[in-house]
């Protein structure tokens, strides 16, 4: 069994990313901080959080990517 303090320490080491939900006009509608191992994992997590909306992923001031929701 892994000690709870060790789990907390490993979580702290993972980079923080911000997922921003965007309105149709491109303005921010909401945000959430996530922890991911790397940029790819952050984008995969954001894809699961998009819920039919466009999202952007940022690592502080570094833009990671955008997932656009297109209405069919």
ZIDA-V92073 format. One record per helix or strand. SS is the DSSP state (~ for helix, > for strand). FROM is the first residue (numbers start at 0). LEN is the number of residues. If there is no record, write none. Layout:
{{SS FROM LEN} {SS FROM LEN}}
This chain:
{{~ 3 10} {> 14 8} {> 27 9} {~ 38 11} {> 53 6} {> 61 6}}
